[in-house]
Amino acid sequence: MSNLQNLTVIIVTYRTNHDILDDCIKSIDQNVKILIIENSEDIKFKEKYENKYRSVSVILSGKNLGYGGGNNLGFEKINTRYGLISNPDVIYSSNFFQEIEKYLIPEIEFSIIGVAYDNEDNYLSYGSFYEEKSIILKNKKYGKNGLKEVDWVVGCSVLLDTNKINLSKLFDENIFLYFEEIDLCRQIKLKGGNVFTSSKLIVKHLGHKGSAATDPDYTIETEMFRNWHWMWSSFYYHKKYSNYFLAIKLMSGKFIKSFFKMIFFSIIYNKKKQTMYFARYSGLLNAFMGKKSWYRVKSLFK
């Protein structure tokens, strides 16, 4: 019996480009179960993918739960010990599932294992909670089984052992976008779990291609969406792990800068940058006021 039978890949989608999603699915070993959480009520999407791929099942969430909420739903539904979170814009290397199978045994104890990018020299797929420790982690050698322990790993593709995670819910659903995986890793480590990155699990991550918000027809709206949530989630994360006043101190410079740049680019009629800095200012203002992460791209998130 292959260890891969004890693995489910969970892909959260929302009006994702079908060509991009198909490329992701085709790079996954055919013996691995795939559960797609489609954050809508699109029954035609469900019918298409369940008919097209024998390994795929689709759950329609009925509304946009975001990355964290979608993956929480996925992990509630799987019946395998191991789950592999996957963004739809990830392509797996040809030997990825041969390598991951080696980790799917009780003898290798982990809570989370993150992947490596195919261009790791340019973008690291892991990091530290503390900036001064990042260089130390980068220079740290990989050990047995191609693993090294780190603070956090990127969320585009993450392997979890559900037997080793002591959380009632994986992701904090107060966060709609950004910092979800860093928060998850921190929660797991606080509970005594461990987080590794693997040099053996190689992926190509297209980046920002996984949802309808990447549609070129919505460039300015998407810019606002991303910037709003980046600022809101940054403040929320700092507040969660320090306190409200320290988070204010850490983010006040960005708040003031965003306000004056918003005014400046409005005066010179630079619509895109004015929108970007307005989104940053608004995201932080809402976070300062304790409001929920409510903003959505109006034309898309109906």
KEKE-3310 file (N, C-alpha, C; in steps of 0.2 Angstrom, whole numbers, plus 5000, padded with zeros to 4 digits):
npx = (5004:5003:5010:5004:4991:4986:4985:4978:4976:4972:4963:4960:4948:4942:4933:4943:4955:4953:4963:4974:4971:4969:4982:4989:4982:4985:4999:4999:5001:4992:4987:4983:4971:4961:4954:4944:4940:4928:4925:4911:4894:4895:4888:4891:4905:4908:4902:4910:4923:4923:4918:4929:4941:4945:4951:4947:4936:4923:4919:4906:4907:4898:4899:4912:4925:4938:4956:4960:4948:4942:4952:4951:4938:4940:4949:4941:4933:4941:4948:4960:4976:4986:4987:4989:4990:4986:4989:4980:4988:5000:5013:5018:5034:5042:5046:5040:5030:5035:5045:5038:5031:5040:5039:5027:5026:5025:5037:5044:5042:5032:5024:5021:5027:5035:5037:5050:5054:5056:5065:5073:5084:5081:5069:5064:5056:5053:5054:5058:5051:5057:5066:5080:5084:5083:5093:5101:5093:5093:5106:5107:5110:5102:5096:5094:5084:5082:5077:5075:5072:5062:5054:5042:5033:5029:5012:5008:5010:5008:5012:5003:5002:4989:4988:4997:4994:4988:4975:4960:4954:4962:4966:4965:4951:4948:4957:4957:4965:4983:4996:4991:4997:5009:5004:4997:5008:5015:5005:5005:5018:5018:5010:5019:5022:5031:5039:5045:5055:5057:5070:5068:5055:5050:5042:5034:5029:5017:5011:5000:4989:4978:4965:4949:4952:4963:4961:4964:4955:4951:4962:4965:4955:4959:4972:4969:4962:4972:4981:4974:4971:4983:4988:4978:4979:4993:4993:4984:4990:5002:4996:4990:5000:5008:5003:4989:4994:5008:5007:5001:5011:5021:5015:5011:5019:5018:5005:5004:5012:5005:4993:4998:5004:4993:4986:4995:4996:4983:4982:4991:4984:4986:4979:4980:4991:4985:4974:4980:4987:4976:4970:4979:4979:4965:4964:4972:4966:4954:4958:4964:4953:4947:4939:4932:4940:4934:4934:4930:4933:4922:4916:4918:4916:4902)
npy = (4994:5011:5025:5037:5035:5040:5053:5069:5082:5098:5111:5127:5137:5152:5157:5154:5154:5142:5135:5137:5131:5118:5115:5114:5103:5092:5091:5084:5068:5055:5046:5052:5059:5073:5087:5100:5116:5126:5143:5147:5146:5138:5127:5122:5122:5112:5101:5100:5098:5086:5077:5077:5073:5059:5058:5069:5078:5090:5103:5115:5130:5140:5153:5166:5161:5164:5161:5155:5151:5143:5132:5128:5122:5112:5104:5099:5090:5080:5063:5058:5055:5064:5081:5091:5107:5117:5130:5135:5140:5133:5123:5106:5098:5085:5074:5077:5070:5058:5061:5067:5056:5050:5056:5053:5044:5037:5038:5049:5064:5078:5094:5103:5104:5113:5119:5120:5134:5133:5143:5147:5154:5167:5170:5166:5152:5152:5158:5169:5173:5184:5197:5198:5186:5179:5178:5169:5158:5156:5152:5141:5123:5110:5095:5078:5069:5080:5090:5106:5115:5128:5145:5149:5144:5147:5148:5143:5130:5117:5104:5095:5086:5079:5073:5078:5091:5102:5110:5118:5124:5126:5138:5156:5163:5177:5183:5187:5188:5187:5184:5172:5159:5162:5165:5153:5144:5150:5148:5134:5132:5138:5129:5118:5111:5107:5115:5113:5116:5109:5103:5095:5095:5102:5116:5126:5142:5152:5164:5175:5171:5164:5167:5175:5188:5192:5195:5205:5215:5221:5228:5240:5239:5227:5230:5239:5230:5220:5229:5234:5223:5219:5229:5229:5215:5215:5224:5217:5205:5209:5215:5204:5196:5204:5218:5230:5243:5243:5238:5249:5258:5251:5252:5265:5274:5269:5272:5286:5289:5283:5291:5304:5301:5297:5309:5316:5309:5310:5324:5325:5317:5304:5290:5276:5274:5283:5276:5265:5269:5275:5263:5257:5266:5266:5252:5251:5261:5255:5243:5249:5254:5242:5235:5222:5212:5217:5221:5219:5215:5224:5222:5209:5201:5196)
npz = (5000:4996:5003:4999:4999:5011:5010:5007:4995:4997:4989:4988:4980:4970:4958:4950:4937:4924:4917:4924:4936:4931:4926:4939:4945:4936:4938:4950:4958:4952:4960:4972:4982:4979:4985:4982:4987:4983:4984:4982:4975:4963:4954:4941:4940:4950:4944:4932:4936:4944:4935:4926:4932:4940:4953:4960:4971:4974:4985:4988:4995:4997:5000:5000:5009:5010:5011:5023:5030:5020:5019:5032:5032:5022:5029:5039:5032:5026:5027:5029:5036:5033:5026:5012:5009:4995:4984:4970:4960:4959:4953:4953:4955:4945:4953:4965:4973:4975:4983:4994:4999:5007:5019:5024:5036:5052:5059:5055:5063:5063:5063:5053:5036:5025:5008:4995:4984:4966:4962:4973:4977:4974:4980:4996:5004:5017:5034:5048:5064:5069:5063:5064:5065:5053:5044:5050:5050:5036:5033:5040:5039:5030:5037:5041:5030:5022:5029:5038:5053:5055:5058:5051:5036:5019:5013:5001:4998:5009:5020:5032:5047:5054:5065:5074:5077:5088:5088:5088:5077:5062:5055:5059:5057:5057:5049:5033:5022:5019:5030:5036:5036:5043:5055:5058:5059:5070:5080:5081:5085:5098:5104:5106:5094:5079:5065:5049:5034:5018:5008:4998:4992:4979:4971:4958:4960:4953:4958:4964:4956:4959:4960:4956:4958:4951:4939:4924:4921:4932:4938:4946:4956:4962:4966:4976:4985:4989:4995:5005:5013:5016:5025:5035:5040:5044:5055:5064:5066:5073:5084:5090:5094:5102:5109:5108:5109:5106:5093:5087:5088:5080:5067:5065:5058:5044:5043:5043:5033:5022:5022:5018:5006:4999:4998:4990:4978:4974:4971:4960:4951:4949:4948:4951:4960:4970:4974:4979:4990:4997:5000:5009:5019:5023:5027:5038:5046:5049:5055:5067:5073:5077:5068:5058:5046:5033:5019:5002:4984:4976:4963:4960:4972:4975)
capx = (5000:5007:5009:5001:4984:4985:4986:4973:4978:4966:4964:4954:4948:4937:4932:4950:4956:4953:4969:4979:4969:4971:4990:4990:4979:4989:5005:4998:5001:4985:4984:4982:4965:4961:4948:4943:4934:4926:4921:4905:4889:4895:4887:4894:4912:4908:4901:4915:4929:4922:4918:4935:4946:4943:4953:4944:4929:4922:4914:4905:4906:4892:4902:4919:4928:4945:4961:4960:4941:4942:4956:4948:4932:4944:4952:4935:4930:4946:4948:4967:4980:4990:4984:4993:4987:4989:4986:4979:4993:5006:5015:5023:5040:5040:5047:5037:5026:5039:5048:5033:5029:5045:5038:5021:5027:5025:5044:5046:5038:5032:5017:5021:5033:5034:5041:5055:5053:5061:5070:5074:5090:5078:5063:5064:5049:5052:5057:5058:5046:5061:5070:5087:5085:5081:5100:5103:5089:5095:5112:5107:5110:5097:5098:5092:5078:5081:5073:5077:5067:5061:5049:5036:5034:5024:5006:5006:5010:5010:5010:5002:5001:4983:4988:5002:4992:4983:4972:4953:4954:4969:4967:4962:4946:4948:4961:4954:4971:4989:4999:4987:5002:5013:5000:4996:5015:5016:5001:5008:5025:5016:5007:5024:5023:5037:5038:5051:5055:5061:5074:5066:5049:5051:5037:5034:5023:5015:5010:4994:4986:4974:4958:4947:4955:4969:4958:4967:4950:4950:4968:4965:4952:4964:4977:4966:4960:4978:4984:4969:4971:4990:4989:4974:4982:4999:4991:4980:4995:5006:4991:4988:5006:5011:4997:4986:4998:5014:5005:5000:5018:5024:5011:5009:5023:5015:4998:5005:5015:4999:4989:5001:5005:4986:4984:4999:4994:4977:4983:4994:4980:4989:4974:4982:4994:4981:4970:4984:4988:4970:4968:4983:4976:4959:4965:4975:4961:4949:4961:4965:4946:4945:4934:4933:4943:4928:4934:4931:4932:4915:4914:4920:4914:4895)
capy = (5000:5017:5030:5042:5034:5043:5060:5073:5088:5103:5117:5132:5141:5156:5159:5153:5153:5135:5133:5137:5125:5111:5113:5112:5096:5088:5090:5080:5061:5053:5041:5056:5062:5080:5090:5107:5120:5132:5147:5150:5141:5137:5120:5120:5121:5106:5095:5100:5095:5080:5073:5078:5070:5054:5059:5076:5080:5097:5106:5122:5133:5144:5160:5167:5160:5166:5156:5152:5148:5138:5127:5125:5118:5106:5099:5096:5085:5075:5057:5055:5058:5070:5085:5095:5113:5119:5135:5133:5142:5129:5117:5102:5095:5078:5069:5079:5066:5052:5064:5068:5050:5048:5060:5051:5039:5040:5039:5056:5068:5085:5097:5106:5104:5118:5117:5125:5136:5131:5149:5148:5159:5174:5170:5161:5150:5151:5164:5169:5178:5190:5199:5197:5178:5177:5176:5163:5152:5155:5149:5134:5118:5105:5089:5072:5069:5086:5095:5110:5118:5136:5148:5149:5143:5150:5145:5141:5122:5115:5097:5095:5080:5081:5069:5082:5098:5103:5117:5117:5126:5128:5145:5161:5166:5184:5185:5185:5188:5188:5182:5166:5154:5164:5165:5146:5142:5153:5145:5127:5131:5139:5123:5113:5108:5109:5117:5112:5117:5103:5105:5089:5096:5108:5118:5132:5146:5157:5170:5180:5169:5159:5169:5180:5195:5193:5197:5211:5220:5223:5230:5245:5236:5221:5234:5241:5224:5218:5234:5235:5217:5218:5233:5226:5209:5217:5227:5212:5200:5212:5216:5197:5193:5209:5222:5235:5250:5241:5237:5255:5261:5248:5253:5272:5277:5267:5275:5293:5289:5282:5297:5310:5299:5297:5316:5319:5306:5313:5330:5324:5313:5297:5286:5269:5275:5286:5271:5260:5272:5275:5257:5256:5270:5263:5246:5252:5264:5250:5239:5253:5254:5236:5233:5216:5212:5216:5224:5214:5219:5225:5220:5202:5197:5197)
capz = (5000:4995:5009:4996:5000:5017:5009:5003:4993:4998:4985:4989:4974:4970:4951:4948:4930:4924:4914:4929:4940:4927:4927:4945:4946:4932:4941:4956:4957:4951:4966:4978:4983:4979:4988:4980:4991:4979:4988:4979:4974:4956:4953:4935:4942:4953:4939:4927:4939:4947:4929:4922:4936:4945:4960:4962:4973:4975:4990:4987:5002:4996:5000:5000:5016:5010:5011:5030:5031:5015:5021:5038:5029:5019:5034:5042:5027:5024:5031:5029:5042:5031:5021:5008:5007:4989:4980:4963:4955:4961:4949:4957:4952:4943:4958:4971:4977:4977:4989:5000:5002:5012:5025:5027:5040:5059:5061:5054:5067:5061:5063:5046:5032:5019:5001:4992:4977:4961:4962:4980:4977:4973:4985:5001:5006:5024:5037:5056:5067:5071:5057:5065:5065:5046:5041:5054:5047:5029:5033:5043:5035:5030:5040:5039:5026:5018:5033:5043:5057:5054:5062:5047:5029:5015:5013:4994:4998:5015:5022:5039:5050:5058:5072:5078:5078:5094:5087:5087:5070:5059:5053:5062:5052:5057:5044:5026:5017:5022:5037:5038:5037:5048:5062:5060:5062:5077:5085:5082:5089:5104:5107:5106:5088:5075:5058:5045:5027:5015:5001:4993:4989:4975:4967:4955:4962:4949:4962:4963:4950:4961:4961:4951:4959:4947:4932:4922:4920:4939:4940:4951:4962:4965:4970:4983:4989:4991:5000:5011:5018:5019:5031:5041:5043:5048:5062:5067:5068:5078:5090:5092:5098:5107:5112:5104:5109:5102:5086:5085:5087:5074:5061:5064:5052:5038:5043:5042:5026:5017:5022:5014:4999:4996:4996:4985:4972:4972:4968:4953:4947:4948:4951:4953:4967:4975:4976:4983:4997:5001:5003:5015:5025:5025:5030:5045:5050:5051:5060:5073:5076:5079:5064:5055:5039:5029:5012:4996:4978:4975:4956:4960:4977:4975)
cpx = (5004:5005:5004:4993:4981:4986:4981:4976:4971:4968:4958:4954:4942:4937:4939:4950:4957:4959:4974:4978:4971:4978:4992:4988:4983:4996:5005:4998:4993:4982:4983:4975:4965:4954:4948:4938:4933:4922:4916:4899:4889:4895:4890:4901:4912:4908:4907:4921:4929:4921:4924:4940:4943:4945:4951:4937:4929:4917:4913:4903:4900:4893:4909:4922:4935:4949:4960:4953:4940:4946:4953:4942:4935:4946:4947:4932:4935:4946:4955:4971:4984:4986:4989:4989:4990:4986:4985:4984:5000:5007:5020:5028:5038:5041:5044:5034:5029:5043:5044:5031:5033:5043:5031:5021:5027:5032:5046:5040:5038:5025:5016:5027:5031:5039:5046:5053:5058:5066:5071:5080:5087:5072:5063:5057:5048:5055:5057:5053:5050:5066:5077:5089:5085:5088:5102:5100:5091:5101:5112:5106:5104:5100:5095:5085:5077:5077:5077:5072:5067:5055:5042:5038:5028:5018:5004:5005:5013:5008:5009:5000:4995:4984:4993:5000:4986:4979:4964:4951:4961:4970:4963:4957:4945:4952:4958:4960:4977:4990:4995:4992:5007:5010:4999:5003:5016:5012:5003:5014:5023:5013:5012:5025:5029:5035:5045:5050:5059:5064:5072:5060:5049:5044:5038:5028:5022:5014:5004:4990:4980:4967:4956:4949:4961:4967:4961:4961:4949:4957:4968:4961:4956:4969:4975:4964:4966:4981:4980:4971:4978:4991:4985:4977:4989:4998:4988:4985:4999:5002:4990:4994:5010:5005:4995:4991:5004:5012:5004:5007:5021:5021:5010:5013:5020:5008:4999:5007:5009:4995:4992:5002:4998:4984:4988:4997:4987:4978:4986:4990:4983:4984:4976:4986:4990:4976:4974:4985:4982:4968:4972:4981:4970:4960:4967:4970:4956:4952:4962:4958:4943:4939:4936:4936:4937:4928:4934:4931:4925:4912:4914:4916:4907:4892)
cpy = (5006:5022:5036:5042:5038:5051:5063:5080:5093:5109:5121:5137:5147:5159:5159:5152:5145:5132:5132:5132:5118:5110:5111:5104:5091:5086:5086:5073:5059:5048:5045:5059:5069:5083:5098:5110:5126:5137:5151:5145:5138:5129:5117:5118:5114:5100:5095:5096:5088:5075:5072:5073:5065:5055:5065:5076:5087:5099:5113:5125:5137:5152:5160:5167:5163:5160:5152:5148:5142:5131:5124:5120:5112:5101:5096:5090:5079:5069:5054:5059:5065:5074:5090:5101:5115:5125:5133:5135:5139:5124:5113:5099:5088:5073:5071:5074:5059:5055:5064:5061:5047:5051:5057:5044:5041:5041:5046:5061:5075:5087:5099:5105:5108:5116:5122:5127:5134:5137:5151:5153:5166:5175:5164:5159:5149:5157:5163:5174:5185:5191:5197:5190:5175:5174:5170:5157:5151:5151:5142:5129:5113:5099:5083:5072:5075:5091:5100:5114:5125:5138:5147:5147:5146:5145:5142:5133:5120:5108:5098:5088:5081:5078:5073:5089:5098:5110:5115:5119:5128:5135:5150:5164:5173:5187:5182:5184:5190:5186:5176:5161:5156:5163:5157:5143:5144:5149:5138:5127:5133:5133:5117:5109:5110:5111:5116:5114:5111:5106:5100:5091:5103:5110:5125:5136:5152:5164:5174:5178:5164:5161:5174:5187:5197:5195:5204:5217:5223:5226:5234:5242:5231:5225:5236:5235:5221:5222:5234:5229:5217:5223:5231:5220:5210:5219:5221:5207:5203:5213:5209:5194:5198:5212:5227:5241:5249:5241:5244:5259:5258:5251:5261:5275:5275:5271:5282:5293:5288:5288:5302:5308:5299:5304:5318:5316:5308:5320:5330:5320:5307:5292:5279:5270:5279:5281:5266:5263:5274:5269:5255:5260:5268:5256:5246:5256:5259:5245:5243:5253:5248:5233:5226:5217:5211:5218:5218:5218:5219:5221:5212:5198:5199:5192)
cpz = (5000:5001:5006:4997:5006:5016:5005:5001:4993:4994:4986:4983:4974:4963:4948:4940:4929:4921:4919:4934:4937:4927:4933:4946:4942:4934:4948:4954:4957:4956:4972:4977:4983:4981:4986:4984:4986:4983:4985:4979:4966:4955:4946:4936:4945:4948:4934:4930:4942:4941:4926:4925:4941:4952:4963:4965:4975:4980:4988:4993:5002:4997:5001:5007:5016:5011:5018:5031:5026:5017:5028:5036:5026:5024:5038:5038:5025:5029:5031:5034:5039:5026:5018:5006:5000:4986:4973:4958:4957:4956:4953:4953:4950:4948:4965:4976:4978:4983:4995:5003:5007:5019:5028:5031:5047:5062:5060:5058:5065:5062:5056:5043:5026:5013:5000:4985:4972:4960:4969:4981:4977:4979:4990:5003:5013:5028:5045:5058:5069:5066:5058:5065:5058:5043:5044:5051:5040:5028:5036:5038:5035:5033:5037:5035:5022:5022:5037:5047:5056:5058:5058:5040:5025:5014:5006:4994:5004:5017:5029:5041:5055:5065:5077:5079:5083:5093:5085:5079:5068:5059:5057:5057:5052:5052:5037:5021:5020:5029:5040:5040:5043:5055:5063:5063:5069:5082:5086:5086:5096:5108:5107:5100:5085:5068:5054:5038:5024:5008:4996:4989:4985:4971:4963:4957:4957:4952:4960:4957:4952:4962:4956:4952:4955:4940:4930:4921:4927:4942:4946:4957:4965:4969:4976:4987:4992:4997:5006:5016:5020:5025:5037:5044:5047:5055:5066:5070:5074:5085:5094:5096:5102:5111:5107:5103:5105:5095:5083:5083:5081:5068:5060:5059:5045:5037:5040:5035:5021:5017:5017:5007:4995:4994:4990:4978:4969:4968:4961:4949:4945:4952:4954:4960:4972:4978:4981:4990:5001:5004:5009:5021:5028:5029:5037:5049:5053:5056:5067:5077:5078:5074:5060:5048:5034:5021:5007:4990:4976:4968:4956:4966:4979:4979)
residu = (MET:SER:ASN:LEU:GLN:ASN:LEU:THR:VAL:ILE:ILE:VAL:THR:TYR:ARG:THR:ASN:HIS:ASP:ILE:LEU:ASP:ASP:CYS:ILE:LYS:SER:ILE:ASP:GLN:ASN:VAL:LYS:ILE:LEU:ILE:ILE:GLU:ASN:SER:GLU:ASP:ILE:LYS:PHE:LYS:GLU:LYS:TYR:GLU:ASN:LYS:TYR:ARG:SER:VAL:SER:VAL:ILE:LEU:SER:GLY:LYS:ASN:LEU:GLY:TYR:GLY:GLY:GLY:ASN:ASN:LEU:GLY:PHE:GLU:LYS:ILE:ASN:THR:ARG:TYR:GLY:LEU:ILE:SER:ASN:PRO:ASP:VAL:ILE:TYR:SER:SER:ASN:PHE:PHE:GLN:GLU:ILE:GLU:LYS:TYR:LEU:ILE:PRO:GLU:ILE:GLU:PHE:SER:ILE:ILE:GLY:VAL:ALA:TYR:ASP:ASN:GLU:ASP:ASN:TYR:LEU:SER:TYR:GLY:SER:PHE:TYR:GLU:GLU:LYS:SER:ILE:ILE:LEU:LYS:ASN:LYS:LYS:TYR:GLY:LYS:ASN:GLY:LEU:LYS:GLU:VAL:ASP:TRP:VAL:VAL:GLY:CYS:SER:VAL:LEU:LEU:ASP:THR:ASN:LYS:ILE:ASN:LEU:SER:LYS:LEU:PHE:ASP:GLU:ASN:ILE:PHE:LEU:TYR:PHE:GLU:GLU:ILE:ASP:LEU:CYS:ARG:GLN:ILE:LYS:LEU:LYS:GLY:GLY:ASN:VAL:PHE:THR:SER:SER:LYS:LEU:ILE:VAL:LYS:HIS:LEU:GLY:HIS:LYS:GLY:SER:ALA:ALA:THR:ASP:PRO:ASP:TYR:THR:ILE:GLU:THR:GLU:MET:PHE:ARG:ASN:TRP:HIS:TRP:MET:TRP:SER:SER:PHE:TYR:TYR:HIS:LYS:LYS:TYR:SER:ASN:TYR:PHE:LEU:ALA:ILE:LYS:LEU:MET:SER:GLY:LYS:PHE:ILE:LYS:SER:PHE:PHE:LYS:MET:ILE:PHE:PHE:SER:ILE:ILE:TYR:ASN:LYS:LYS:LYS:GLN:THR:MET:TYR:PHE:ALA:ARG:TYR:SER:GLY:LEU:LEU:ASN:ALA:PHE:MET:GLY:LYS:LYS:SER:TRP:TYR:ARG:VAL:LYS:SER:LEU:PHE:LYS)
# end
